[in-house]
Amino acid sequence: MFGLSVAFTPFLSDYERMVQTILLLGLCAGAVATTAGYGPVFLAFLIPVSLANAVSWVTGGGGAHAVTWVELLLGALILGFAAILAGLARDAWRVFVESIGIRQQQQRNNEQLRLALQRAESANSAKTRFFASASHDLRQPMHTLSLLGAALTMRELDPPSTEIARQMNVALRSLASQMDALLDISKLDAQVIQVKPELMPLCKWLHRLQQEFQPTAHSKGLTLRLDCPAGAFVESDPVLLERVVRNLIDNAIKYTPSGGVEISTQRDGELWKLAVRDTGLGIAADEQARVFEEFYQLGNPERDRAKGLGLGLSIVSRLVDLLDLHLELQSQPGAGSCFTLSIAAVDGAELPPALAAPDLAALQNLRVLVVDDEEPVRLAMQTLLGAHGCQVLLASSTREAMVKALVQRPDIVLADMRLRGTDDGLSAIRSLRSALPGLPALLISGDTAPERLREAHEAGLPLLHKPVAAEELIDAMLLALKDIRTTGSPA
């Protein structure tokens, strides 16, 4: 159709013919883009239009006048321009095909990444469920052994039996520490850890940790020194900060074969720099980021239990972020490592008075209702609490707990979070409190699933994790009773 327009050239002036030629050449050039350079379509447009345009010039306007050399030259130039456009179209089509291929490959890559992300999330969820299930099943017998071990140490034993009981409790504490590492990861994943800052003296606090780790260091032939000025005060969560520093000291002792470990604090402007420095193996530069990953350990290919699970520094990293602190690592292979925490300095003038020791006399004749579906756990709780002078009522379900509570009103309830079937400790406590308002209660659980932790957190109940140390259990019971007597409302 466009090529037929040259049929009018015998009736046009030279100026009008030039305008017509320019328009036709422009249409041919534009066709490179509109056809994306696709050869069959582009040439089907280019050849008729260009050929007709060239013929109109080399024939002297369709025979209207004699042909001049300028017209012959214009005809040749039009054909040459058409050849150039054909080359450009070929290149444009190649680029177009490549761009489509890149886009399709990108879509395939995005789909593969999406599937990989889904698999990673599924694997992470499966890992969490496995840890929660395994943790619950392992913590049940550990909890029983812990309670019976604590009850055993309260009896009069001959020296060999006392040493056996002590070693058993040491082994249980070591195992509980490793289980607590898994629990810390689950708590951090569930985002149920609340920061409760308090004013605390670093010197006294670090001295207690030094004394606690001193026997372990001496057993390896290491020195454990503390250098901290008496005027060092900070405001942070003492429980979470202790978990951080405890992990750093524990790691330093584990990976130091000779020499020693030093805990020091130095004032740096508005900050206290708390450093844990060792003379151990050191960490290569390319490994320093990886040591904060879960289950990653240096120099432990045989997975020696004595070196932990590889969760310590992962927990440290997460807790440091939670506490809004800064952690710096300086290390060289063979020259040891230094982990430095930067904590804001505060004035220690408003330090609260030390808390009084718990009054164990409050446990005498205290009626305690224990709700747990595991008979060994119920009997172990009865043995331990009975040794403290408590009257212990045992129940395995919410229904049985209600019956016993209505016959003899308990002073406090200790309920396992997971009972048989659809029954659970939260339901048991709610049912008991509906019949007995203001009843103090504690949840005890071996479950570390994030959703379970969030559920307990949202219920506002104190939650203890199996295996529960006897001292921790007694302190939590006394605190729950104190809260009731002070506020008149259940914890």
Number of C-alpha atoms within 10 A of each C-alpha: 8 14 16 11 13 23 13 13 20 16 12 14 11 12 9 12 20 13 12 18 21 13 13 21 20 11 17 23 19 13 20 25 15 12 17 20 24 21 17 9 13 21 21 10 18 23 17 14 23 26 15 18 28 21 19 22 26 21 17 17 23 18 13 12 10 11 15 12 9 11 19 16 13 16 22 16 13 19 17 13 16 21 15 13 22 22 15 16 23 18 16 18 19 15 14 15 14 12 12 12 12 12 12 12 12 12 12 12 12 12 12 12 12 12 12 12 12 12 12 12 12 12 12 12 13 12 12 19 17 14 19 21 16 14 20 21 13 16 23 19 16 21 25 21 19 28 25 23 21 21 21 19 16 13 10 9 12 8 9 9 13 16 13 12 19 16 13 16 21 12 13 18 17 15 16 20 14 17 21 17 20 19 22 20 20 23 19 16 16 17 15 17 16 12 15 12 15 14 18 21 19 21 18 15 12 21 16 12 16 19 12 12 16 16 13 15 22 13 9 15 14 20 17 21 16 18 15 18 15 10 13 19 22 21 18 20 17 18 12 20 18 15 17 20 21 19 19 22 23 16 18 26 27 16 18 21 15 16 15 21 24 18 24 19 22 15 16 12 9 11 16 22 21 22 23 23 23 29 22 24 20 21 20 13 12 8 12 15 11 15 19 19 16 15 14 16 20 15 10 14 7 6 12 10 12 10 16 20 18 22 21 28 21 20 21 21 17 17 20 17 11 15 17 12 15 13 17 10 15 14 20 15 12 12 13 21 23 23 20 22 21 21 22 17 17 18 14 15 9 9 12 10 6 6 6 6 7 11 10 12 10 14 18 14 14 18 19 25 25 25 28 28 21 16 13 16 23 21 18 20 25 23 18 21 23 18 16 19 16 18 18 20 19 20 21 19 22 24 14 13 23 20 12 15 20 12 8 12 16 21 17 20 25 22 29 29 26 20 21 12 7 7 16 19 24 22 16 23 25 16 16 24 17 11 12 16 12 17 23 26 28 24 20 22 26 26 27 28 22 20 16 18 22 15 14 18 16 10 12 10 18 16 18 19 22 25 28 21 20 19 10 10 19 18 16 17 22 17 16 21 20 14 15 17 13 9 9 13 12 17 19
